[in-house]
Structures are given as C-alpha cells and as structure tokens.
Amino acid sequence: MGMMREDLAEPAQQDNAGHTRMLLLSHQGGLLSEGVQAQLAVPAAQLGEAVARHFDAGTAASRLVGALPFDRAQPAHLLAPRRVRDADAATAWLHCMARQAAAPHGWTLHAEPARAGYAAAVAQAVQRLRAGEPLHKVVLARTLRAHSRTPISPWWLARRLAGDPGVLRYVLPLPVQPDAAPAWLVGATPELLLSRRGATIVSEPLAGSAARGPDLAASAARAEALRASAKDQGEHRYVVQAIADLLAPLCRQLRVPASPALHATATMWHLGTRIEGELKDASPAALPHNASAALAALLHPTPAVCGTPRAAAAEAITGLEAVPRGFYAGAVGWCDAAGDGDWHVALRCAHVQGHTARLFAGAGIVADSSPEAEAAETRAKFNAMLHALDIDPALLSPDL
C-alpha cells in the first residue's frame, strides 16, 4: 500500500487534476480507472450492441466505466480506461487529491426554480394526472446552483461525502466544449439500478421518501408513516412492476418481494425492494442483451426517477422542468468483457465545474400529491450535498 500511495503522490500534475480518472467507491468495494483508450457515445437503444462490439474487438481484461444521461435519446458517456485499480487505490487517490484541495467558501445560492415555482409545476402535473391523461406518475426535479468564490474540487467534495455506508460515491468526468472548464458528476447514490455477476442479476429500486432528523423518535415516526402511506406504497409499486416487467422475459426466474422494506441513508428514509433474478442466457453471444450495461440501458430511466408510462412522463418532464437534467437521474457504473458490472442511479449529486456546483433533487408526483409537501421533500433531499459542501442548510432562505 506504501507503493500505491507513492505512485499517487502528485496526481494533480499528471492529468489536469485527475480529469482522465473515474472513481466508484462504496463500503463493499470500488475502482479507480486511469486514462482513456476508447469512448462509447451512443443512445440507450444502441448501447447493448455497441458494448458487445467493443468487447469483441478488445481484450478479455477490458472494461467500460461511465454514465448514462437521463434522456435516453442522448449519448452515453462510457470510457475504456487504460488501467483499472482496486478499492484501496481508489481510496488512496481520493484522500491524496482531497488533501491537495482547499475548501471552497463564500457561497451564493440560487434555486431553479425556487420552492414556489416548483410547487406550481407540481400543481400542473397533478392537474394533468387527475385529468385522465395516459400518465400515472411523473418525477419532477429542481436544481440549486451553489457558487463559490473559490474553485470547487470534485475530489474534495467526494471525500466529504464519506460516512454513509449505504451509498456509492462517484466522480466521473463529463464531456464539455473544447474551451470550457473541466466538469464532473460527483455524488453519493443509495440506489442500485442493476448488478450482474454471471447469470445472477439484482435491482434494488427506491421510491417513496421521508426526511430523517436528529430527533430519533420523530425520525422513527416518519419512517412508520412512510411505511403506512398508501400514496408512497402506490408510487413504489409502479417502479417495482416496471422493472419486473422488463426483466422477466430475460430471466428463467425472478424473485420480487410482495412489499418493500425501509432503506435508510444519513438524511432520508426510502421504501426499497430487492429484486433478484437468474438470466436465461448469460453467454458471451448474448452480450447485446444481457451485459450489465445493456440491462441498465433497458431499465433506465425507471419510474423512480422518470414516471410511468415512461415516454409520457419524460415528455411531461421536458415541459415542466426549468433546467435540463444532463446526467442527473441517469446511471453510473461499469461493465466488463464478461458482461458483469454494477450500475447505480445517479442521485444525490452535483454537476461541478469551476466555481459552481449544481445540485439536483426530485420527487415522485401522483394524483394525490401535495405541491407543498413535494417541494419540502426536494428541499430535504438537497441536505446531503449541502452538508458535504459545508453549507449549513439551516441558513438557507425558506424560499429555496
């Protein structure tokens, strides 16, 4: 391990502050990819075939690491690294880079839209849901743009996101215009979209949320209210059913629990269901359909981050949201030549570029949603990233 730390001693001078490196790190493991040999940039519908072609032309040790955008019509951003290091190396790199970075300060915050504007968008969505349109649920997001007087290091931010055992931390470089500053997607997501090991696949969607807090009794009461909520249980069923319907034709068996369990992060309660299956065909010949990246592209975006039916919900999102999502609520992960890999939903994240971090938060809207309650939920979901940026959420204006 001493050799590893020595090798990573001065990373900032090697490659533009690590902009050819991607990090995925959880309490269960992780990786650090270095350098770029090739890139895949195709939309979701073509991703499986593109991944299979890539591995056909490559080596058995090759791997793809990257992200899928929220919009299925936009190209994925998957990179084939020159080298992949393990979780120990990823941790050493993160600590090294974070130590080099100064904490940003002098924050100004701007919500897009502010709480009232978001509540108005939710009210429009509820009106459409009640009007009998072919739309059962839509997930609406909003953003909080945090601007610092000093540059924001994505590695410093990722280091600050440590401590929650139920999340995957990630730092992924994003495509930018030639004259633009480097940009990263940085976050700590609790939601597993799809994992594959051989013929075994797992998906663990989260839908239905409530804020946790320092008062243990009050937090426990919110958890029980979430478990008993017909609205949240219904919202969760939409997600589980959609995933099961897409995976069932590919599986010889699929286990779907009848009811969700409580899933806790440091700041939120969620309803979660662990779906487990066995693929009918896990052979290399079926990579266009069964590789983890292909399966992630098939499932994404789920009703947990988009709505249902998917096409109608995506259309509603385009009309009602103020800021394009980019890679927020997309997927981050990796896939190897055998088709194995892990993909997580890109939640609890920020788009970091220069002095600005754009935070994202969304809430599932159904016909009996309360605009004020959904606005409060998105406000609570900002807290994890605000804490990581060392911004006291209590100091925020109530309008945000």
N, C-alpha and C positions, 0 to 999 in steps of 0.2 A: 504493500500500500504506500510505503515511502516513495518508491519509484514512481508510482502513479501521481502522487502529489507534486513531485519534482517535475514531471512531464507537463503538468498543468500550471506551472508556477507563474507564467506570464501570458495568459491566454489572450488578453486584450490586444497585444501587439501582433498576434498571429493572423487574425482574420476578421478585422473590423468588428471588434468586441463580440466575437462569437457568432457572427451572423450566418455562418455556414454550419452551425451546430443546432441540433434539436434535442430537447430534453423531455422525457416522460418519466415520472418518478412517483411511486406510491410506497406504502409500507410493505407491500407484497413484492416489490421489485421495481425495475425500471431500466432505462437505457439512455445513453448519450450517443447521438450519431454525429459524425465529423465528415466534413467535405461533401461534395456532390459529384456523382458520376453521371447521373441522368435524371430527368424530370418527366413526370406524367401530368398532363394538364388536360383532362377530358371530363365531360359531364358525367353524372351518376349513371345514366343509362348505358354508357360505353365503358365504364370503368372496369368491369369484370373482364371483358375481352382484352383491354389494354394491359391489365395486370398480368394476365396469362401470357400475352405476347412478350412482355418484359422479362418474365421469368424463363420463358422458353429460350430467349437469347442470352440470358445471363448465367451466373454460376449458382450452384446449389446453396451457397452461403449468402446469397444476396438478399436484400431486404428493402422494403419501401417504408418510409416514415413520412407522416404529414397530416394534412387536414382536408376535409370535405366542406365546402361552403354550405350555408343554409339553403340557398337556391339551387335546386337540382339541375337547372339549365346552365349554371355557371361551372367553369372548370375546377376540378380538384387541384390541390397543390401537394403532390406527392414527390418526394425526392429519394433517389437511391444513393445512400451515403457511401463514401469510400471506406469508412470504418465505423463499427458499432461497438461501443464499450458497455460494460455492465453497470448495475445499480451503484456499486461502490465508486466507480469512476464518475458516474453522473453526480453523485453526492459531493465528491471532492471538487469537481468542476464548479458546481453551483456555489459551494462555500467560498471557493477561490474568487470567483467573479463577484460575488456579493460583498466580499471584504474590500475589493478594489473600488466599489461604488459608494458615493456619498448619498445620504438620504435626501430625497427631494423635499423642498419646503416652499412656503409662500404660495399656498394653494388658492385658486379661484375655481368655483364650481358653477356649472350651467346645465340644467336638466333639459332634455329634448325628447318629449315635451315635459313641462312641469306637471306636478301632480294633477292640477285641474284639467289640463289639456289631455292627459292620459285618461282620466276618469270620463271625459267627454267621448273619447274614442271607444272606451269600453261600453258606454251607453249606446253608441251607434251599433256596436257589434251585438249587444243584447237585443236591440230592436230588430236587427236582421235575423237573429236566431229565433225570435218569437214570431217572426212574420211567415214562417213556413218555408223559408229558402232551404235548398238542399245542403244545409250546414248545421252540424250538431255541436261543434266546439271549435273555437279559434283561440290560439295563444297570441296575445298581444304583448309586445316588448316596448321598453323605452330605454333611453340612454342617459348617462350622467357624464358630462365631459369635465374631467379634472385637469386643470392646467397648473403646472408648477413653474416657479421662477428658475428652477434648475432642471437639467436633464433627468429623465427617469430611466434607470437601468432595469431592463426586464429581469435580469438575474437577481438583483436586489429585491424586486417585488416577489419573484418566485420563492426566494428564501424566506421572505416574510409570511408566505402562505403555508409554511410548515406547521405541524402540530395537530392537524385534524386527521386521524387515522383512516377515515372513511372516504378519502378523496385521492384523485390522481392529479398531481401537479404537472403542468406542461409549459414549455417555452418553445414556440415554433416561429421561425422567420416567415414573413409573409411577402408575397410579390408586391413590388412597388414600381412606380415610374422611375426611369433612369436618373432623374435629377432630384428625386425625393429622398428624405432621410430613411434609414432602415426602420422597418416596422416589425413588430412581433405580436403574436397572440399569446397572452400569459393568463393562466388561470389555475383553478383547483376544482375539478368537477367531481361530484359524487355519483354520477350516473353512467353505468356500463351499458353501452348500446349493443355490442356483440363481441363475444370472445370465442375463439375456436382453438381447440387442441385435438388434432386428429379428426375423428368423427364427432366429437363432443362439442356442442355449442351451448352458450349461455347468454341470455339477455336479462338485464335487471332494470326495467323502466321504473322511473319515479314520476308520480303525478299526484297532485293534492299536497298542499304545503301549509305549514303554520310556523310562525316565528317562535324560536326558543328565547329564553331570557335568563338573567341571573337569579330570579326568584324560582327556586326549584319546584315549589308547589304550584305556582302559576304556570310554569312550563309544562309540568305533568298534566295539568288540567287542559292546556291547549292540545297536547298530544291525544288525550282521550276524546276531546271534542272533534279533532281531525278524524280519528278512527270511526267516530259515530256519525260523521257528516255524510248525509245522502248525496249532497252536491259533489263532495270530493271523491266519494266512492264511485259515483257515476262517471266522473271525469277520468278516474283511474281505469275503470273498466274499458273505456274507449281505447286507451293506449294498449292495454294488455291484449285485447281482442284483435286489434290491428296487427300487432307483432305476431301473434299466434297464427293469424290467417295467412300472413306472408311466409312464415317459416314452415308451416305444416306440410305443404306439398313437397318440400325438400327433405323431410325427416321421416324415418321409419317409426320413431316415437318422439313425442313431445309432452313434457310434463308442465302443466300450467296450474298452479295453486288456485283454489276457489276464491280465496280472499287475500288481500295484501297484508303485509307486516309494516310496522313502523320502522323507518330508517332515519337515524339521527346524524346530523352534521353539527359543527360547533355552533351554528347560528339558526338552523332550521330543523323542523320535523317534516318528513315526507312519508307518503304511502309508497311502498315498494313491493314488487312481485318478482321473484326469481324464476325465470322460465328456462328450462333445461331440455335439450333435445339431442338426438343422435341422427346424423346425416345419413341418407340412403346411400350416397356416393361421396366418399371422401378421397377419391383417387385424383392424381395429378391431371388426368384427362378432363375432369370436371371443374378445373380451376376457374373458368369464366363464370361459373355459377356458385361454386362453393368456397372459394377463397374468402378469408375473413374480410378483405376489402370489398369484394363483390357483395357479400351478405350485408355489410354495413351500408353500402350504397342502396341495396334493396330496401332496407328498413327505414332509412333516413329520408326526410325528417319524420319522426313518429308523431302521433297526436300529442305527445307530452310537450313538444316544442313548436308544433305547427297547428294541429287541429284535425278535424275529420268531417267530411271526406278531405283527403289531403289536397287535391287540386283546388277545391273551393276555398279551403282555409288559406292556402298560400295566396290566392287571388285577393282575399279579404285583407290579409296582412299587408300586401303591397299597397292597397288603397288606404289603410288606416294608420300605418306606422310612419313616423316622421323621418326616420333615418334607416337606410339600408343596413341589413344585418351583417353582410360580409360573411365571416367565418363564425360569428356568434351563433350558437344553436346548431352548428354543423357537427362535425365529428373529428376527433383527433386520435391518432393511433398508428399502428404498424401492421405489416403483413410480410411473411417470409415466403420463400420459394415452395414450401410445402402447403401453403395456404393458411397456416396458423397465424394468429395475431390477436390483438386486443384493440377495440375501438370504443371510445367514450364520447358522450355528448359534450360539446364544447360550451359548458355553462360556467357560472361564477368566474367570469373572465374580463379582461380588458384588452383593447387594441392599444398598444403602446408605441408611440412614435415621437421622438424628440422630447419635448416638454409636456406632452399631452397623453393622458390615459383615458380612453373612452370606455366606461363601464356599461354593462348591459344587464337587464333584468326583465323577466316576463312572467305572465300569469295566465292560466287557462280560463277562458271565458265560456260559460254555458248560459242557457236561457235564464236561469235564476241567479246569475252572478250579480253582486252589488258593485257598482263602479267605485265607490269609496273604499270598500274592502279590498278590491283588487289593486287599487292604487297603493294602499297601505302594504299589501303583500310585496309589490315590486320594491317599495321603499325598504322593507326589511331585507330583501334579497341583495340590496346593494351593500349591506353591512360588512360582509366578509371581505370584499375588496377595499372598502373604506378603511377598515381596521388594518389591512395589510399595507395600505398607503400611509398609515399613521395619521389618518384624518378622523377626528372624533365625531361619530355620527350624531351625537347629542348637540353639536354646534351647528348642524345644518338647519337652514330655514325650513319651517313647516311646509312652505310652498313647493319644496323639492320632493 
